[in-house]
């Protein structure tokens, strides 16, 4: 487990998901090979394979044997929707409570140099 308590494969999965959501890997794009991504991130290839396997199980990537993994149609929208739901149910309540404890206003939050 990583120091933050989140397993490394989930951190890698989150990185890949963010890249799909932001269009770095659009629908139909080929993801980096397990080996290439592992080298790039300084991770164990088995850990990367586990992250990729989760995308495959979730239907977010399609595997073409001997070629690679490709972002499935609608993957960005599905990931964006699930990330929004997770944010609103898990992260936002904690943030909202902290904002209240700190006495911050909307104007404070939107100010450039807050």
DOPA-575363 format. One record per residue: residue in one letter; y, x, z of N, C-alpha, C in turn. Coordinates in steps of 0.001 Angstrom, whole numbers, padded with zeros to 6 digits, always signed. Example, Ala and Ser with C-alpha at 12.3 -4.5 7.8 and 13.67 -1.06 7.14 Angstrom:
2
A-005690+013190+007800-004500+012300+007800-003300+013200+007800/S-002250+012850+007080-001060+013670+007140+000030+012900+007870/
end
This chain:
114
X-001176+000839+000000+000000+000000+000000+001243+000886+000000/X+002252+000390-000669+003517+001112-000748+004273+000924+000567/X+005269+001795+000851+006031+001688+002100+006634+000311+002331/X+007042-000388+001288+007657-001702+001464+006622-002758+001823/X+005349-002398+001797+004306-003362+002105+003751-004046+000873/X+004353-003816-000265+003891-004435-001504+003008-003439-002246/X+001800-003842-002639+000919-002924-003358+001581-002403-004637/X+001250-001170-004989+001840-000518-006162+001589-001332-007428/X+000375-001897-007589+000097-002637-008816+001008-003850-008940/X+001408-004448-007812+002338-005579-007874+003749-005117-008216/X+004131-003936-007722+005433-003387-008099+005469-003112-009598/X+004387-002549-010121+004314-002286-011562+004332-003594-012339/X+003617-004583-011834+003593-005891-012481+005001-006476-012530/X+005744-006345-011432+007118-006853-011387+008009-006134-012394/X+007802-004829-012557+008588-004062-013536+008319-004552-014952/X+007056-004769-015258+006684-005235-016590+007212-006655-016808/X+007063-007501-015794+007562-008877-015894+009059-008884-016164/X+009806-008050-015445+011258-007973-015660+011563-007537-017088/X+010773-006626-017625+010986-006158-018995+010667-007234-020026/X+009717-008095-019696+009414-009216-020602+010539-010249-020515/X+010979-010550-019302+012044-011541-019111+013342-011087-019768/X+013688-009803-019615+014970-009345-020170+014903-009001-021659/X+013736-009162-022265+013620-008957-023707+013287-007540-024133/X+013098-006636-023183+012674-005287-023550+011343-005364-024297/X+010458-006247-023825+009191-006535-024501+009198-008016-024877/X+009724-008352-026060+009764-009763-026467+008382-010270-026883/X+008294-011559-027134+007034-012149-027600+006519-011364-028797/X+005236-011063-028770+004612-010358-029881+004724-008850-029797/X+005547-008346-028879+005713-006892-028748+004487-006293-028077/X+004180-005078-028476+003071-004364-027866+003555-003675-026595/X+002807-003851-025517+003112-003156-024275+002652-001707-024402/X+003248-000805-023628+002777+000578-023650+001311+000617-023216/X+000583+001603-023697-000810+001740-023275-000853+001977-021771/X-002000+001682-021187-002181+001914-019755-001869+003369-019430/X-002405+004271-020213-002212+005700-019958-000737+006095-020067/X-000063+005629-021126+001349+005978-021329+002217+005425-020207/X+001972+004182-019801+002765+003578-018729+002504+004291-017410/X+001248+004660-017174+000896+005379-015943+001633+006712-015873/X+001657+007442-016978+002356+008730-017012+003844+008507-016779/X+004414+007517-017457+005842+007230-017344+006243+006880-015905/X+005371+006169-015198+005688+005706-013843+005117+006612-012752/X+004365+007620-013148+003740+008494-012156+002697+007758-011339/X+001999+006828-011983+001014+005997-011294-000394+006334-011775/X-001353+005907-011018-002750+006053-011392-003056+005053-012512/X-003727+005492-013589-004057+004557-014679-004852+003334-014211/X-005694+003482-013196-006453+002330-012700-005517+001297-012059/X-004458+001773-011435-003474+000875-010831-002717+000114-011916/X-002347+000816-012976-001667+000173-014106-002604-000840-014755/X-003867-000463-014924-004851-001367-015527-004966-002657-014707/X-004898-002536-013389-004970-003718-012523-003754-004627-012750/X-002577-004026-012890-001369-004820-013161-001494-005519-014513/X-001941-004779-015526-002103-005355-016864-003154-006465-016859/X-004233-006251-016085-005298-007250-016027-004764-008574-015490/X-003841-008502-014523-003270-009732-013970-002493-010503-015049/X-001760-009783-015897-001057-010442-017000-002044-011106-017951/X-003140-010433-018191-004157-010987-019080-004762-012248-018469/X-005108-012208-017192-005679-013373-016508-004708-014552-016499/X-003412-014243-016410-002387-015286-016396-002026-015776-017797/X-002634-015195-018824-002365-015615-020200-001008-015176-020721/X-000440-014143-020114+000884-013668-020525+000819-012570-021576/X-000347-011983-021745-000551-010986-022791-001837-011319-023540/X-001877-010855-024759-003072-011019-025583-003582-009631-025927/X-004888-009462-025818-005496-008166-026090-006084-008175-027488/X-005739-007156-028244-006369-006938-029550-007193-005672-029393/X-008499-005835-029315-009387-004701-029072-009120-003565-030045/X-009003-002393-029481-008781-001208-030297-007336-001022-030732/X-006489-002008-030442-005085-001930-030847-004178-001848-029622/X-004269-002851-028743-003444-002852-027545-003194-004240-027005/X-002258-004320-026061-001874-005590-025446-000510-006004-025968/X-000394-007282-026273+000828-007828-026837+001318-008988-025973/X+002628-009110-025867+003227-010193-025081+002919-011517-025778/X+002344-012442-025033+001949-013739-025573+003163-014630-025822/X+002991-015561-026716+004050-016535-027015+004363-017332-025748/X+005638-017448-025436+006093-018210-024275+006020-017451-022953/X+005571-016196-022983+005416-015428-021744+006748-015255-021018/X+007819-014966-021752+009128-014773-021125+009593-016017-020404/X+009453-017164-021055+009869-018427-020436+009023-018748-019212/X+007706-018535-019314+006820-018811-018179+007134-017898-017007/X+007356-016620-017299+007692-015675-016228+009034-016018-015591/X+010016-016346-016413+011347-016697-015900+011242-017905-014965/X+010486-018913-015385+010305-020122-014581+009628-019789-013244/X+008563-019003-013284+007852-018687-012039+008689-017784-011139/X+009454-016865-011734+010331-016001-010931+011441-016827-010280/X+011988-017798-010993+013017-018672-010418+012463-019458-009242/X+011264-020032-009446+010637-020812-008378+010397-019944-007151/X+009891-018727-007357+009634-017818-006240+010945-017450-005545/X+011979-017167-006322+013278-016822-005729+013805-017967-004879/X+013796-019170-005443+014364-020321-004740+013573-020685-003489/X+012268-020499-003509+011469-020893-002346+011288-019775-001326/X+011341-018508-001764+011054-017409-000847+012283-016568-000499/X+013052-016177-001499+014164-015254-001260+015467-015968-000904/X+015798-017026-001633+017086-017682-001431+017286-018204-000013/X+016308-018848+000607+016544-019317+001977+016930-018174+002932/X+016310-017018+002769+016641-015868+003615+018043-015348+003306/X+018376-015268+002029+019715-014823+001632+020788-015791+002115/X+020519-017083+001940+021495-018097+002361+021738-018009+003861/X+020681-017813+004625+020829-017692+006076+021628-016436+006427/X+021373-015341+005749+022114-014107+006033+023585-014249+005651/X+023850-014882+004527+025233-015129+004099+025962-015937+005176/X+025283-016940+005709+025877-017757+006764+026147-016955+008029/X+025180-016131+008413+025362-015299+009619+026526-014331+009465/X+026740-013836+008247+027817-012878+007994+029161-013553+007750/X+029145-014887+007649+030383-015622+007446+030995-015404+006071/X+030160-015144+005078+030665-014914+003722+030903-016225+002995/X+031941-016251+002177+032239-017419+001350+031819-017148-000086/X+031863-018179-000904+031571-018020-002335+032540-017016-002930/X+033802-017105-002557+034814-016165-003081+034467-014737-002694/X+033983-014530-001474+033586-013183-001054+032446-012670-001943/X+031499-013531-002206+030338-013138-002988+030687-012841-004442/X+031672-013553-004959+032043-013384-006357+033103-012306-006585/X+033701-011829-005501+034714-010792-005628+034067-009508-006161/X+034761-008802-007019+034228-007587-007652+033871-006517-006652/X+034702-006287-005675+034492-005183-004735+034106-005699-003354/X+033266-006716-003324+032908-007337-002042+032223-006423-001112/
end
